[in-house]
Amino acid sequence: MNGESWNSIGRSAIAALVLGIGLGVPTAVADEAQAKSMLKAMSDYLAQQKTLSFSYDTNLEVVTKAHQKLLLASSGQVDLSRPDKFRATRSGGFANVEMVFDGKTLTLLGKDANLYSQVDIPGTLDHLVDELRDKYNRPVPGADLLLSNVYDELMRDVTDVKDLGSGVIGGTECDHLAFRTKVVDWQIWIAQGEHPYPCRYVITTKHVDQGPQYSVQISDWKTGGQIASDDFAFKAPPDSKKVNVKDLVDVDELPKRFSIGGAK
């Protein structure tokens, strides 16, 4: 690289540093009560929607033992009918998965392997999320946004609340809120106006090296009559095979090749 190129990079770096010093840390623009009110309005709006549908993009950060931060990306679609119907797809570099819940049975399909497993979990969507977390050790990041009372779930153990003003996600102007707990920090961007749906949700782990994040960005938000009818019945693909849930591989966002606490 020649001297002129290095000088150009140097000037850019200095400019970025000056901008960073000049801008400083964002200042909260509303009190804690107002920020909580915005989150409560989103929660109430979501609870009122008997049917909803959206597309999403996720980013899951992992940190290696060598302190290298890696980003795993995936995309999918969610369709929901309260209180007990749910369908979601997720496609990434490691998995192509569909999850269907009809109020009685949860089906998980690994599309690439053409294998599926079914588990009886009768009840509501809230009960399903609890069972996945507590019984099957599947935390389902971002599932808090699908519960019947998002506000109570998100505000549990919160110690600090900030309103950071507005931001734009996918062309939609949003209210930007930040929250802290002892274990994680999280931020949410909520669409302004009469349809306050979540546009982006970011969770930062505080007690892991380099603070890895999990983020969900939502697009193509639809409710009510905008959504095509769905009976949420699972239809097994041709030549698919039913297996024990333990035999399904690479259906999580963190693939098997990444060993938690290991050398990979």
C-alpha positions as CSV (number, residue, x, y, z in Angstrom):
1,M,0.0,0.0,0.0
2,N,1.5,3.4,-1.0
3,G,2.0,6.4,1.3
4,E,-1.0,8.3,-0.1
5,S,-3.4,5.4,0.7
6,W,-2.0,5.2,4.3
7,N,-2.5,8.9,4.7
8,S,-6.1,8.6,3.4
9,I,-6.8,5.9,6.0
10,G,-5.1,7.9,8.7
11,R,-7.2,11.0,7.9
12,S,-10.4,8.9,8.0
13,A,-9.5,7.3,11.3
14,I,-8.7,10.7,12.9
15,A,-12.0,12.1,11.5
16,A,-13.9,9.2,13.1
17,L,-12.1,9.7,16.4
18,V,-13.0,13.4,16.4
19,L,-16.6,12.7,15.6
20,G,-16.7,10.1,18.4
21,I,-15.3,12.5,20.9
22,G,-17.6,15.3,19.8
23,L,-20.8,13.2,19.9
24,G,-20.1,11.6,23.2
25,V,-22.7,9.3,24.9
26,P,-26.4,9.8,23.9
27,T,-28.4,11.7,26.5
28,A,-31.7,10.3,27.7
29,V,-34.5,12.5,26.4
30,A,-37.4,11.4,28.6
31,D,-37.8,10.2,32.2
32,E,-38.0,6.6,33.2
33,A,-41.8,6.7,33.5
34,Q,-42.2,7.8,29.9
35,A,-39.9,5.0,28.7
36,K,-41.8,2.4,30.6
37,S,-45.1,3.9,29.2
38,M,-43.8,3.4,25.6
39,L,-42.8,-0.2,26.4
40,K,-46.2,-0.8,28.0
41,A,-48.0,0.6,25.0
42,M,-46.1,-1.8,22.7
43,S,-47.0,-4.7,25.1
44,D,-50.7,-3.8,25.1
45,Y,-50.8,-3.5,21.3
46,L,-49.2,-6.9,20.8
47,A,-51.6,-8.5,23.2
48,Q,-54.5,-7.1,21.3
49,Q,-53.4,-8.8,18.1
50,K,-55.2,-12.1,17.8
51,T,-53.2,-12.9,14.6
52,L,-49.9,-11.5,13.5
53,S,-47.2,-12.2,11.0
54,F,-43.7,-10.9,10.3
55,S,-40.3,-11.6,8.8
56,Y,-37.1,-11.4,10.8
57,D,-33.4,-11.4,10.6
58,T,-31.2,-12.5,13.5
59,N,-27.6,-12.1,14.4
60,L,-26.0,-14.3,17.1
61,E,-22.5,-13.3,18.2
62,V,-20.1,-15.9,19.6
63,V,-16.7,-15.4,21.1
64,T,-14.0,-17.9,20.7
65,K,-11.3,-18.9,23.3
66,A,-8.9,-16.8,21.2
67,H,-11.2,-13.8,21.8
68,Q,-12.4,-13.6,18.2
69,K,-16.0,-12.5,17.8
70,L,-18.0,-14.3,15.2
71,L,-21.4,-13.4,13.8
72,L,-24.0,-16.1,12.8
73,A,-26.9,-14.8,10.7
74,S,-30.2,-16.3,9.8
75,S,-33.6,-15.2,8.5
76,G,-37.2,-16.5,8.9
77,Q,-40.9,-15.9,9.1
78,V,-43.3,-16.1,12.0
79,D,-47.1,-16.6,11.9
80,L,-49.1,-16.5,15.2
81,S,-52.7,-17.0,16.2
82,R,-53.5,-16.4,19.9
83,P,-53.7,-18.1,22.2
84,D,-52.2,-21.3,21.0
85,K,-51.1,-21.5,17.4
86,F,-47.7,-20.8,16.0
87,R,-45.5,-21.4,12.9
88,A,-42.0,-20.2,12.4
89,T,-39.2,-20.9,9.8
90,R,-35.5,-20.1,10.1
91,S,-32.9,-20.4,7.5
92,G,-29.2,-19.8,8.1
93,G,-25.8,-21.1,7.1
94,F,-26.2,-24.1,9.3
95,A,-29.8,-25.0,9.4
96,N,-33.1,-24.8,7.6
97,V,-35.8,-25.4,10.2
98,E,-39.6,-25.1,10.6
99,M,-41.4,-25.2,13.9
100,V,-45.2,-25.7,14.1
101,F,-47.4,-25.6,17.2
102,D,-51.2,-26.4,17.0
103,G,-52.1,-26.0,20.7
104,K,-51.3,-29.6,21.5
105,T,-48.2,-30.8,19.6
106,L,-45.0,-29.1,18.8
107,T,-43.3,-30.2,15.6
108,L,-39.7,-29.4,14.7
109,L,-38.7,-30.1,11.1
110,G,-35.1,-30.2,9.9
111,K,-35.7,-29.5,6.2
112,D,-32.3,-30.3,4.8
113,A,-32.1,-33.7,6.5
114,N,-35.9,-34.2,6.0
115,L,-36.3,-35.3,9.6
116,Y,-38.9,-34.2,12.1
117,S,-39.8,-34.7,15.7
118,Q,-42.9,-34.1,17.7
119,V,-43.5,-33.4,21.4
120,D,-46.8,-33.2,23.2
121,I,-47.0,-29.8,24.9
122,P,-50.7,-28.9,25.2
123,G,-51.5,-25.3,26.3
124,T,-51.0,-21.7,25.3
125,L,-48.0,-20.1,23.6
126,D,-46.9,-18.7,26.9
127,H,-46.8,-22.3,28.3
128,L,-44.9,-23.5,25.2
129,V,-42.2,-20.9,25.7
130,D,-41.9,-21.8,29.4
131,E,-41.6,-25.5,28.6
132,L,-39.0,-25.0,25.9
133,R,-36.9,-22.9,28.3
134,D,-37.3,-24.9,31.5
135,K,-37.9,-28.5,30.4
136,Y,-36.0,-28.7,27.1
137,N,-33.3,-26.2,27.8
138,R,-34.1,-24.2,24.7
139,P,-34.1,-20.5,25.7
140,V,-35.6,-19.3,22.4
141,P,-34.0,-15.8,22.3
142,G,-36.6,-13.1,21.3
143,A,-39.6,-15.3,22.3
144,D,-40.4,-12.7,25.0
145,L,-41.9,-10.6,22.2
146,L,-44.5,-13.3,21.4
147,L,-45.9,-13.6,25.0
148,S,-49.3,-12.4,26.1
149,N,-47.8,-9.9,28.5
150,V,-44.5,-8.7,27.0
151,Y,-44.1,-5.8,29.5
152,D,-44.0,-8.0,32.7
153,E,-41.6,-10.4,31.1
154,L,-39.2,-7.8,29.8
155,M,-39.3,-5.7,32.9
156,R,-38.4,-8.5,35.2
157,D,-35.2,-7.7,37.1
158,V,-34.7,-4.4,35.2
159,T,-32.5,-1.9,37.2
160,D,-32.1,1.0,34.8
161,V,-34.2,2.5,32.0
162,K,-33.3,5.0,29.4
163,D,-35.1,6.7,26.5
164,L,-32.5,7.4,23.8
165,G,-34.8,9.3,21.5
166,S,-35.7,8.1,18.0
167,G,-34.0,5.9,15.4
168,V,-34.9,4.6,12.0
169,I,-35.1,0.8,11.4
170,G,-35.9,-0.4,7.8
171,G,-37.3,3.0,7.0
172,T,-39.6,3.1,10.0
173,E,-39.1,5.8,12.7
174,C,-38.9,4.2,16.1
175,D,-38.6,5.1,19.8
176,H,-35.3,3.8,21.1
177,L,-35.2,2.5,24.6
178,A,-32.4,0.8,26.7
179,F,-32.7,-1.3,29.8
180,R,-30.2,-3.0,32.2
181,T,-30.3,-6.0,34.5
182,K,-27.6,-7.6,36.4
183,V,-27.1,-10.3,33.8
184,V,-27.9,-8.6,30.4
185,D,-28.4,-5.2,28.8
186,W,-31.1,-4.9,26.2
187,Q,-32.4,-2.4,23.8
188,I,-35.6,-2.2,21.8
189,W,-36.7,0.0,18.9
190,I,-40.6,0.5,18.8
191,A,-42.4,1.8,15.7
192,Q,-43.9,5.2,16.4
193,G,-47.6,5.8,15.7
194,E,-50.8,3.8,16.2
195,H,-49.0,0.4,15.5
196,P,-46.2,0.3,18.1
197,Y,-44.7,-3.0,17.1
198,P,-41.0,-4.0,17.9
199,C,-38.7,-3.3,15.0
200,R,-35.4,-4.3,16.6
201,Y,-34.5,-6.1,19.8
202,V,-30.9,-6.5,21.0
203,I,-29.7,-8.4,24.0
204,T,-26.1,-8.0,25.3
205,T,-24.6,-10.5,27.7
206,K,-22.7,-8.6,30.4
207,H,-20.6,-11.4,32.0
208,V,-19.1,-13.0,28.9
209,D,-15.9,-11.8,27.3
210,Q,-16.5,-9.0,24.8
211,G,-20.2,-8.8,25.5
212,P,-21.7,-10.9,22.7
213,Q,-25.1,-9.8,21.4
214,Y,-28.2,-11.4,20.0
215,S,-30.4,-9.2,17.8
216,V,-33.7,-9.6,16.0
217,Q,-34.8,-7.2,13.3
218,I,-38.4,-7.4,12.3
219,S,-39.9,-6.4,8.9
220,D,-43.1,-7.0,6.8
221,W,-45.3,-6.6,10.0
222,K,-48.9,-7.7,9.4
223,T,-52.0,-8.2,11.6
224,G,-55.6,-9.3,11.3
225,G,-57.1,-9.4,7.8
226,Q,-53.7,-8.8,6.2
227,I,-52.7,-12.4,7.0
228,A,-53.6,-15.4,4.9
229,S,-55.5,-18.1,6.8
230,D,-53.5,-21.0,8.3
231,D,-54.8,-24.0,10.1
232,F,-51.3,-24.6,11.7
233,A,-51.5,-28.3,11.0
234,F,-48.2,-30.0,10.3
235,K,-47.9,-31.7,7.0
236,A,-45.0,-34.1,6.8
237,P,-43.0,-33.6,3.6
238,P,-42.7,-36.6,1.2
239,D,-40.2,-39.2,2.3
240,S,-39.6,-37.4,5.6
241,K,-38.8,-39.5,8.7
242,K,-40.0,-39.1,12.2
243,V,-37.2,-39.3,14.8
244,N,-36.5,-38.6,18.5
245,V,-35.9,-35.0,19.2
246,K,-32.4,-35.9,20.4
247,D,-31.6,-37.2,16.9
248,L,-32.3,-33.8,15.2
249,V,-29.0,-32.1,14.4
250,D,-28.2,-28.5,13.5
251,V,-31.7,-27.1,14.3
252,D,-30.5,-24.5,16.8
253,E,-29.0,-21.1,16.0
254,L,-25.7,-22.3,17.5
255,P,-24.6,-25.3,15.3
256,K,-23.1,-28.4,16.8
257,R,-19.7,-27.6,15.4
258,F,-19.5,-24.7,17.9
259,S,-18.7,-26.3,21.3
260,I,-19.6,-24.2,24.2
261,G,-16.6,-23.7,26.4
262,G,-14.6,-25.9,24.0
263,A,-11.7,-25.2,21.7
264,K,-13.8,-24.5,18.5
